[in-house]
Amino acid sequence: MVRCANPVLTWTQRLKSIALMVGGLLLWLQLWAQPAYATGVYSLPSVSPGDDTWVIDDADIVSRLNEGKLERQLAGLADETGVEVRLVTIHRLDYGETAQSFVDALFETWFPTPEAQDGQVLIVLDNVTNTTAIRESDSVSDRLTPDIAESVAQETLQVPIRDGNRYNQAFLDASDRLIAVLTGQPDPGPPVVENTIQTEGTFTSAEDTDTGNSTVLVVVLLLAATVIPMVTYYIYVR
């Protein structure tokens, strides 16, 4: 006499399989939704005084054309004045880090001695928070005063960024102003900000929409993980 497989055991195995599949899918979604790793000081290429590296676009926000233009401008400035200005973009600061603490750490890492720091200027921009910071050596403070340096980082760079994330324009403006100041020309000052009246929009932003869709998907999957086994067991019992 041939005995049939235990139906209860079969349905139990199927329920376990469904639960494992749903659990695996939820785990994958969580991993997929994790933010990108923060940029660390040692994850960037090493730079030393005299290197012909002027722009490190780790965040990939500067066009090839403008990156080449910036490289030529800053190389020419170094040849003319001996002052080396470098522009760095990063994607995401580490938790508790600020643009200023990052630029200070990077400056000390690249130029660890007073001799190496002589004539160095470093600018960092994080494109997630859109924060900027500058660090300059004391030897250039007679031309690039602390007030001008702060204005370059917080005005010259920030005005185009606030106006639609115009990163290319921000760096071109900062380069032009730094070159003028460091070559002994009058400071052209920060960009002129035009006051415009804006009406608050009622449309949902793309980021809000994406976040809402992701939340709905996770909720649906959680409900499915709970309801499907219950319905399946109910059908079997009936």
Short mmCIF file of the C-alpha atoms (twelve columns), coordinates in Angstrom:
data_MODEL
# 
_entry.id   MODEL 
# 
loop_
_atom_site.group_PDB 
_atom_site.id 
_atom_site.type_symbol 
_atom_site.label_atom_id 
_atom_site.label_alt_id 
_atom_site.label_comp_id 
_atom_site.label_asym_id 
_atom_site.label_seq_id 
_atom_site.Cartn_x 
_atom_site.Cartn_y 
_atom_site.Cartn_z 
_atom_site.pdbx_PDB_model_num 
ATOM 1   C CA . MET A 1   0.000   0.000  0.000   1 
ATOM 2   C CA . VAL A 2   1.444   3.346  -1.090  1 
ATOM 3   C CA . ARG A 3   1.101   6.111  1.434   1 
ATOM 4   C CA . CYS A 4   0.646   9.727  0.317   1 
ATOM 5   C CA . ALA A 5   2.947   12.379 1.640   1 
ATOM 6   C CA . ASN A 6   1.751   14.167 4.726   1 
ATOM 7   C CA . PRO A 7   -0.277  17.140 3.365   1 
ATOM 8   C CA . VAL A 8   0.307   19.181 6.501   1 
ATOM 9   C CA . LEU A 9   4.064   18.750 6.140   1 
ATOM 10  C CA . THR A 10  3.883   19.697 2.459   1 
ATOM 11  C CA . TRP A 11  1.971   22.899 3.130   1 
ATOM 12  C CA . THR A 12  4.286   23.747 6.012   1 
ATOM 13  C CA . GLN A 13  7.272   23.424 3.717   1 
ATOM 14  C CA . ARG A 14  5.605   25.635 1.137   1 
ATOM 15  C CA . LEU A 15  4.810   28.291 3.742   1 
ATOM 16  C CA . LYS A 16  8.416   28.245 4.908   1 
ATOM 17  C CA . SER A 17  9.595   28.640 1.312   1 
ATOM 18  C CA . ILE A 18  7.292   31.608 0.767   1 
ATOM 19  C CA . ALA A 19  8.444   33.220 4.017   1 
ATOM 20  C CA . LEU A 20  12.099  32.744 3.075   1 
ATOM 21  C CA . MET A 21  11.546  34.243 -0.376  1 
ATOM 22  C CA . VAL A 22  9.741   37.292 1.005   1 
ATOM 23  C CA . GLY A 23  12.341  37.724 3.743   1 
ATOM 24  C CA . GLY A 24  15.150  37.544 1.216   1 
ATOM 25  C CA . LEU A 25  13.443  40.107 -0.989  1 
ATOM 26  C CA . LEU A 26  12.992  42.488 1.956   1 
ATOM 27  C CA . LEU A 27  16.646  42.094 2.925   1 
ATOM 28  C CA . TRP A 28  17.720  42.844 -0.633  1 
ATOM 29  C CA . LEU A 29  15.571  45.981 -0.682  1 
ATOM 30  C CA . GLN A 30  17.124  47.192 2.556   1 
ATOM 31  C CA . LEU A 31  20.639  46.667 1.244   1 
ATOM 32  C CA . TRP A 32  19.756  48.299 -2.063  1 
ATOM 33  C CA . ALA A 33  18.351  51.341 -0.293  1 
ATOM 34  C CA . GLN A 34  21.433  51.885 1.873   1 
ATOM 35  C CA . PRO A 35  23.203  55.207 1.183   1 
ATOM 36  C CA . ALA A 36  26.521  55.247 -0.620  1 
ATOM 37  C CA . TYR A 37  29.622  55.040 1.510   1 
ATOM 38  C CA . ALA A 38  31.011  58.342 2.713   1 
ATOM 39  C CA . THR A 39  34.168  59.682 1.129   1 
ATOM 40  C CA . GLY A 40  37.168  59.453 3.403   1 
ATOM 41  C CA . VAL A 41  40.394  61.397 3.280   1 
ATOM 42  C CA . TYR A 42  42.397  58.301 2.376   1 
ATOM 43  C CA . SER A 43  39.984  57.229 -0.351  1 
ATOM 44  C CA . LEU A 44  41.097  60.176 -2.491  1 
ATOM 45  C CA . PRO A 45  44.271  60.136 -4.587  1 
ATOM 46  C CA . SER A 46  47.409  61.257 -2.813  1 
ATOM 47  C CA . VAL A 47  48.693  64.720 -3.745  1 
ATOM 48  C CA . SER A 48  52.002  66.395 -2.957  1 
ATOM 49  C CA . PRO A 49  53.336  69.914 -3.589  1 
ATOM 50  C CA . GLY A 50  54.285  70.339 -7.220  1 
ATOM 51  C CA . ASP A 51  51.911  67.662 -8.520  1 
ATOM 52  C CA . ASP A 52  49.997  68.664 -11.641 1 
ATOM 53  C CA . THR A 53  46.686  67.485 -10.171 1 
ATOM 54  C CA . TRP A 54  44.418  70.490 -9.762  1 
ATOM 55  C CA . VAL A 55  40.888  69.097 -9.854  1 
ATOM 56  C CA . ILE A 56  39.705  65.888 -8.172  1 
ATOM 57  C CA . ASP A 57  36.052  65.469 -9.106  1 
ATOM 58  C CA . ASP A 58  35.165  62.475 -6.958  1 
ATOM 59  C CA . ALA A 59  31.458  63.455 -7.009  1 
ATOM 60  C CA . ASP A 60  31.483  63.599 -10.832 1 
ATOM 61  C CA . ILE A 61  29.727  66.969 -11.047 1 
ATOM 62  C CA . VAL A 62  32.145  68.933 -13.237 1 
ATOM 63  C CA . SER A 63  32.023  68.528 -17.001 1 
ATOM 64  C CA . ARG A 64  35.100  67.343 -18.880 1 
ATOM 65  C CA . LEU A 65  35.288  70.633 -20.755 1 
ATOM 66  C CA . ASN A 66  35.232  72.783 -17.632 1 
ATOM 67  C CA . GLU A 67  37.546  70.454 -15.745 1 
ATOM 68  C CA . GLY A 68  40.130  70.907 -18.490 1 
ATOM 69  C CA . LYS A 69  39.653  74.679 -18.369 1 
ATOM 70  C CA . LEU A 70  40.110  74.733 -14.592 1 
ATOM 71  C CA . GLU A 71  43.215  72.562 -14.846 1 
ATOM 72  C CA . ARG A 72  44.797  74.992 -17.330 1 
ATOM 73  C CA . GLN A 73  43.888  78.058 -15.270 1 
ATOM 74  C CA . LEU A 74  45.235  76.672 -12.009 1 
ATOM 75  C CA . ALA A 75  48.387  75.310 -13.639 1 
ATOM 76  C CA . GLY A 76  49.026  78.775 -15.093 1 
ATOM 77  C CA . LEU A 77  48.467  80.349 -11.666 1 
ATOM 78  C CA . ALA A 78  51.014  77.996 -10.102 1 
ATOM 79  C CA . ASP A 79  53.586  78.792 -12.784 1 
ATOM 80  C CA . GLU A 80  53.060  82.548 -12.376 1 
ATOM 81  C CA . THR A 81  52.807  82.868 -8.598  1 
ATOM 82  C CA . GLY A 82  53.938  79.575 -7.061  1 
ATOM 83  C CA . VAL A 83  50.555  79.259 -5.325  1 
ATOM 84  C CA . GLU A 84  48.855  75.914 -5.892  1 
ATOM 85  C CA . VAL A 85  45.044  75.906 -5.740  1 
ATOM 86  C CA . ARG A 86  43.263  72.558 -5.833  1 
ATOM 87  C CA . LEU A 87  39.535  71.872 -6.128  1 
ATOM 88  C CA . VAL A 88  38.020  68.693 -4.690  1 
ATOM 89  C CA . THR A 89  34.453  67.416 -4.904  1 
ATOM 90  C CA . ILE A 90  33.204  64.549 -2.774  1 
ATOM 91  C CA . HIS A 91  29.933  62.640 -2.551  1 
ATOM 92  C CA . ARG A 92  28.733  62.369 1.049   1 
ATOM 93  C CA . LEU A 93  30.502  63.344 4.230   1 
ATOM 94  C CA . ASP A 94  30.958  60.825 7.000   1 
ATOM 95  C CA . TYR A 95  28.640  61.042 10.017  1 
ATOM 96  C CA . GLY A 96  29.620  63.983 12.217  1 
ATOM 97  C CA . GLU A 97  31.979  65.359 9.570   1 
ATOM 98  C CA . THR A 98  31.669  68.859 8.125   1 
ATOM 99  C CA . ALA A 99  33.100  70.317 4.948   1 
ATOM 100 C CA . GLN A 100 35.524  72.383 7.044   1 
ATOM 101 C CA . SER A 101 36.718  69.458 9.171   1 
ATOM 102 C CA . PHE A 102 37.158  67.395 5.999   1 
ATOM 103 C CA . VAL A 103 39.155  70.056 4.157   1 
ATOM 104 C CA . ASP A 104 41.350  70.573 7.240   1 
ATOM 105 C CA . ALA A 105 42.041  66.842 7.521   1 
ATOM 106 C CA . LEU A 106 42.750  66.536 3.797   1 
ATOM 107 C CA . PHE A 107 45.050  69.562 3.881   1 
ATOM 108 C CA . GLU A 108 47.046  68.115 6.772   1 
ATOM 109 C CA . THR A 109 47.230  64.710 5.060   1 
ATOM 110 C CA . TRP A 110 48.416  66.009 1.708   1 
ATOM 111 C CA . PHE A 111 50.721  68.656 3.183   1 
ATOM 112 C CA . PRO A 112 51.856  67.405 6.602   1 
ATOM 113 C CA . THR A 113 54.719  69.853 7.210   1 
ATOM 114 C CA . PRO A 114 54.910  73.660 7.240   1 
ATOM 115 C CA . GLU A 115 57.223  73.489 4.236   1 
ATOM 116 C CA . ALA A 116 54.737  71.384 2.254   1 
ATOM 117 C CA . GLN A 117 51.853  73.677 3.229   1 
ATOM 118 C CA . ASP A 118 53.604  76.772 1.932   1 
ATOM 119 C CA . GLY A 119 51.649  78.303 -0.958  1 
ATOM 120 C CA . GLN A 120 48.795  75.783 -0.843  1 
ATOM 121 C CA . VAL A 121 45.059  76.479 -1.167  1 
ATOM 122 C CA . LEU A 122 42.468  73.714 -0.988  1 
ATOM 123 C CA . ILE A 123 38.713  73.899 -1.638  1 
ATOM 124 C CA . VAL A 124 36.266  71.062 -0.940  1 
ATOM 125 C CA . LEU A 125 32.617  70.710 -1.971  1 
ATOM 126 C CA . ASP A 126 30.242  67.951 -0.861  1 
ATOM 127 C CA . ASN A 127 27.432  67.604 -3.386  1 
ATOM 128 C CA . VAL A 128 25.037  65.823 -0.997  1 
ATOM 129 C CA . THR A 129 24.880  68.639 1.557   1 
ATOM 130 C CA . ASN A 130 26.104  71.282 -0.936  1 
ATOM 131 C CA . THR A 131 28.485  72.583 1.718   1 
ATOM 132 C CA . THR A 132 31.846  74.101 0.830   1 
ATOM 133 C CA . ALA A 133 35.016  74.934 2.732   1 
ATOM 134 C CA . ILE A 134 38.464  76.338 2.067   1 
ATOM 135 C CA . ARG A 135 41.848  75.942 3.729   1 
ATOM 136 C CA . GLU A 136 44.797  78.131 2.806   1 
ATOM 137 C CA . SER A 137 48.358  78.413 4.064   1 
ATOM 138 C CA . ASP A 138 49.487  81.402 6.093   1 
ATOM 139 C CA . SER A 139 51.951  82.347 3.364   1 
ATOM 140 C CA . VAL A 140 49.160  83.521 1.030   1 
ATOM 141 C CA . SER A 141 47.157  85.432 3.652   1 
ATOM 142 C CA . ASP A 142 48.649  88.752 2.520   1 
ATOM 143 C CA . ARG A 143 46.662  88.372 -0.727  1 
ATOM 144 C CA . LEU A 144 44.021  85.778 0.104   1 
ATOM 145 C CA . THR A 145 42.891  87.200 3.429   1 
ATOM 146 C CA . PRO A 146 40.693  85.100 5.744   1 
ATOM 147 C CA . ASP A 147 37.699  87.287 4.871   1 
ATOM 148 C CA . ILE A 148 38.189  86.834 1.131   1 
ATOM 149 C CA . ALA A 149 38.811  83.107 1.527   1 
ATOM 150 C CA . GLU A 150 35.573  82.719 3.516   1 
ATOM 151 C CA . SER A 151 33.705  84.765 0.916   1 
ATOM 152 C CA . VAL A 152 35.023  82.556 -1.886  1 
ATOM 153 C CA . ALA A 153 33.820  79.412 -0.132  1 
ATOM 154 C CA . GLN A 154 30.489  80.698 1.174   1 
ATOM 155 C CA . GLU A 155 29.473  83.223 -1.485  1 
ATOM 156 C CA . THR A 156 31.318  82.775 -4.778  1 
ATOM 157 C CA . LEU A 157 30.769  79.022 -4.715  1 
ATOM 158 C CA . GLN A 158 27.395  78.989 -3.007  1 
ATOM 159 C CA . VAL A 159 25.483  81.482 -5.175  1 
ATOM 160 C CA . PRO A 160 25.538  79.329 -8.355  1 
ATOM 161 C CA . ILE A 161 24.883  76.189 -6.284  1 
ATOM 162 C CA . ARG A 162 21.791  77.688 -4.705  1 
ATOM 163 C CA . ASP A 163 20.694  78.737 -8.175  1 
ATOM 164 C CA . GLY A 164 19.996  75.215 -9.414  1 
ATOM 165 C CA . ASN A 165 23.173  73.293 -8.460  1 
ATOM 166 C CA . ARG A 166 25.293  75.028 -11.101 1 
ATOM 167 C CA . TYR A 167 28.520  73.373 -9.972  1 
ATOM 168 C CA . ASN A 168 30.485  74.149 -13.117 1 
ATOM 169 C CA . GLN A 169 29.717  77.865 -12.839 1 
ATOM 170 C CA . ALA A 170 30.538  77.814 -9.136  1 
ATOM 171 C CA . PHE A 171 34.058  76.481 -9.699  1 
ATOM 172 C CA . LEU A 172 34.706  78.708 -12.708 1 
ATOM 173 C CA . ASP A 173 33.701  81.783 -10.688 1 
ATOM 174 C CA . ALA A 174 35.821  80.683 -7.725  1 
ATOM 175 C CA . SER A 175 38.823  80.052 -9.987  1 
ATOM 176 C CA . ASP A 176 38.512  83.465 -11.643 1 
ATOM 177 C CA . ARG A 177 38.266  85.243 -8.290  1 
ATOM 178 C CA . LEU A 178 41.177  83.358 -6.753  1 
ATOM 179 C CA . ILE A 179 43.386  83.995 -9.764  1 
ATOM 180 C CA . ALA A 180 42.605  87.713 -9.622  1 
ATOM 181 C CA . VAL A 181 43.340  87.967 -5.902  1 
ATOM 182 C CA . LEU A 182 46.467  85.792 -5.904  1 
ATOM 183 C CA . THR A 183 48.022  87.623 -8.868  1 
ATOM 184 C CA . GLY A 184 47.656  90.977 -7.133  1 
ATOM 185 C CA . GLN A 185 44.601  92.251 -8.969  1 
ATOM 186 C CA . PRO A 186 41.660  93.920 -7.180  1 
ATOM 187 C CA . ASP A 187 39.218  91.480 -5.625  1 
ATOM 188 C CA . PRO A 188 36.187  91.254 -7.965  1 
ATOM 189 C CA . GLY A 189 34.051  90.227 -5.006  1 
ATOM 190 C CA . PRO A 190 31.259  87.643 -4.811  1 
ATOM 191 C CA . PRO A 191 28.511  87.332 -7.436  1 
ATOM 192 C CA . VAL A 192 25.641  89.776 -7.258  1 
ATOM 193 C CA . VAL A 193 22.518  88.082 -5.937  1 
ATOM 194 C CA . GLU A 194 19.276  89.171 -7.562  1 
ATOM 195 C CA . ASN A 195 16.255  89.149 -5.306  1 
ATOM 196 C CA . THR A 196 13.356  87.324 -6.926  1 
ATOM 197 C CA . ILE A 197 9.906   86.530 -5.604  1 
ATOM 198 C CA . GLN A 198 9.129   82.854 -5.611  1 
ATOM 199 C CA . THR A 199 5.769   81.254 -5.030  1 
ATOM 200 C CA . GLU A 200 5.774   78.029 -3.068  1 
ATOM 201 C CA . GLY A 201 4.908   75.155 -5.355  1 
ATOM 202 C CA . THR A 202 2.254   72.591 -4.594  1 
ATOM 203 C CA . PHE A 203 3.780   69.768 -6.604  1 
ATOM 204 C CA . THR A 204 5.529   66.838 -4.994  1 
ATOM 205 C CA . SER A 205 9.250   66.784 -5.611  1 
ATOM 206 C CA . ALA A 206 10.947  63.887 -7.369  1 
ATOM 207 C CA . GLU A 207 12.745  62.886 -4.157  1 
ATOM 208 C CA . ASP A 208 9.474   62.831 -2.181  1 
ATOM 209 C CA . THR A 209 7.839   60.752 -4.894  1 
ATOM 210 C CA . ASP A 210 10.698  58.260 -4.975  1 
ATOM 211 C CA . THR A 211 10.672  57.955 -1.195  1 
ATOM 212 C CA . GLY A 212 6.917   57.467 -1.158  1 
ATOM 213 C CA . ASN A 213 7.064   54.751 -3.789  1 
ATOM 214 C CA . SER A 214 9.779   52.894 -1.886  1 
ATOM 215 C CA . THR A 215 7.794   53.078 1.350   1 
ATOM 216 C CA . VAL A 216 4.644   51.758 -0.329  1 
ATOM 217 C CA . LEU A 217 6.601   48.875 -1.858  1 
ATOM 218 C CA . VAL A 218 8.061   47.848 1.499   1 
ATOM 219 C CA . VAL A 219 4.624   48.036 3.184   1 
ATOM 220 C CA . VAL A 220 3.066   45.910 0.435   1 
ATOM 221 C CA . LEU A 221 5.774   43.282 0.785   1 
ATOM 222 C CA . LEU A 222 5.375   43.183 4.555   1 
ATOM 223 C CA . LEU A 223 1.625   42.709 4.189   1 
ATOM 224 C CA . ALA A 224 2.183   40.003 1.607   1 
ATOM 225 C CA . ALA A 225 4.588   38.194 3.937   1 
ATOM 226 C CA . THR A 226 1.879   38.188 6.614   1 
ATOM 227 C CA . VAL A 227 -1.296  37.663 4.612   1 
ATOM 228 C CA . ILE A 228 -0.189  35.027 2.073   1 
ATOM 229 C CA . PRO A 229 0.719   32.368 4.687   1 
ATOM 230 C CA . MET A 230 -2.532  33.018 6.589   1 
ATOM 231 C CA . VAL A 231 -4.698  32.762 3.471   1 
ATOM 232 C CA . THR A 232 -2.871  29.643 2.315   1 
ATOM 233 C CA . TYR A 233 -3.341  27.972 5.685   1 
ATOM 234 C CA . TYR A 234 -7.023  28.974 5.757   1 
ATOM 235 C CA . ILE A 235 -7.599  27.445 2.328   1 
ATOM 236 C CA . TYR A 236 -5.886  24.251 3.390   1 
ATOM 237 C CA . VAL A 237 -7.969  23.980 6.573   1 
ATOM 238 C CA . ARG A 238 -11.209 24.608 4.663   1 
# 
